[in-house]
Amino acid sequence: MLSLVKNTINGLKKKLEMSNEYVYLQDREGNVERYVCNFSQPVDDGEIERFIASTGQKIPMDYLDFLRVTNGCSLFNHEIYGGESNLFPIDQVEYLYTKVNGSRGYLEIAYISDDTIMIDCNAYSMGEKNYMFVGNSTSSFEDFNGLGCDFETWLYRFIITNGSKYWNW
């Protein structure tokens, strides 16, 4: 049985395939523009094991499923102007953890138009189901807000809203 993460990514890839690798989105003024999504090659279990050992954290299974489908991606970027919706590759997550977030247990996994998306591995390790957080890219984690969900739910919501920052609605 496929996970929600795999179903969500595969569904978006199918949608892109059906429309010549573009997603057509309407803006507030009613204009329809073309957007692109790019996916990296997935990581193997050896790389995931090395990542877990390097961080020393219990990593959510749904996030590991994501890495097994794509090692980071950029989603819903305007074909001409680009965008800022990036889910980081494993090496960047590891670098940010070891160099920036240290032993605090937070994995910085994405940058979405001036918002940083983080996984609180401490909360996950304690059995919390809602371990996803969002904050301004210049804020400390203490100022971040909970998203009230796990990784797969966050990813699903982000994709079905076509890359909208739904957490601000």
N, C-alpha and C positions, 0 to 999 in steps of 0.2 A: 504494500500500500504506500502510495506516495504521500509525503508530508505536505502540509499547506505551503511551505516555502517552495518546494519543488513544483507543485501545481501552479502557484502564483507566477514564478519565473517562467515556467514552460508556457503558461497561458499568454504572458506578455510576448514571449518570443514568437509564438504562433500568430498573434495579432500583428506583429511586425512583419513576419513572413508574408502574411496575406495582403499587406499594404505596401509592398516594395521597400521594407525596412524603415518605414516612417510611421509615426503616430500623428494623426491630425487632431489638433486641439483648438477649441474656440476660446478667445480671450474675452474680456469684459465688454469690449466695443463690438463684439460680434465677428471679428476677423478670425479666419481659420488659418492656422500656421502649421508648418511641418516640424516635427520634433524627432530626435533620434535617441536611441538607447544603445549602449555598448557594454558587452559582457566580456570578462576575462576568462581564461581557461580555469577550470576548477582545480583545487588543490587535492593532493592524494592524502591518504591516511597517515603516511609517514610525516608529511609536513604538518598535519594537524597535531600529531603526537608531539612533535618538536615544539610547536607553538604553545601547547598546553604546558609542557615541561618548562619552557622559557618563562611563562607568566606565573606559573605556580598556582593558577586559579582553576576553579571548577567552571568550565565554559558551558553556557546553555546549548543543549542538543540542537535546538532549532537554528541557532546561529552557525553551528558546525555543519548542519545540513545545507545552509546557504553557501558556505565555503566549498562544499562538495559539488555544488551546482555552478557557482561562479566565484572566482577569487576577486570579488569587488566588481563594481559596475558603475556606469554613469547613466542616469535615467532622465528622460524627458528634457533633453537639452535642445534648444532651438537650433535648427539646422545652420543658421547664419551667425547668430549672436551667442550661441553656446548656452551655458547655464551652470548652475552650482548645485547639482544634486548628485553627490558621489558617495557611494559606499566603498570604503577603503579596502584595498587588498590586504591579505594577512600580514605581509611584512611591514606595511605602514601601521597597522593596528599594533603590532608587536613593538615597533619603534616608539610609537606614542606612549605605549604602556611603560616601557622600560626607561625612557628618557624624560617623559613629562609627568605621567600619572603615578609612577613608582609603585609602591606597595599598597596603594589605597584601594585597589580592587576594581577600578573602573576601566572599562575598555571603550575607548573612543572609536566608534565604528563608521561614522558618516558625518558629512558636512552637507547641510541642505540650506542654501541661501542664508548664510549667517547664523544658522542654528547648528549646534553640535549635538549629535545623537550618541548616547552612551548606554552601555550595559553595566549595571551594578552587579558584579560577580559575587559580592558579599551577600546581597539580597537573594540572589539565585541560590547560593550555597546554603542559605538558611531556609530554603523551600518556598520563598516568595514567588508568586506567579507574575507579579507586576514589577519587573526589574529594568524596564526601559525608561530612560530619562532624556529630557531635552533642555538645552539652555543656550544662551547667547554664547557665541564663540569666545568672548572675552571674559565670561563669568567663571567663577570657581564652582565646583560641583555642588557645594552647599546651596547655591542659588538656582540650581536646576529644578525643573518641575517633573514630576512623575507623569508618564504617559498612560498609566493604568493598564499596561498590557505586557505581553511577552514579545520576543523578537518577531516571530512569525505573524502575529496579529498586527504589529506595527508595519511590517513590510507589506502585508496584504492591503491594509488601509491606504498606505502611501501609493501603491500601484493602482488600486481601483479608483483613487481620486486623481489619477494622472499626474502624480508628482506634486500635488497640493500640500501645503503645510496645514493639514487638517486639524492639527493640535491647536491652532490659533483660532479656529472657528468658534 
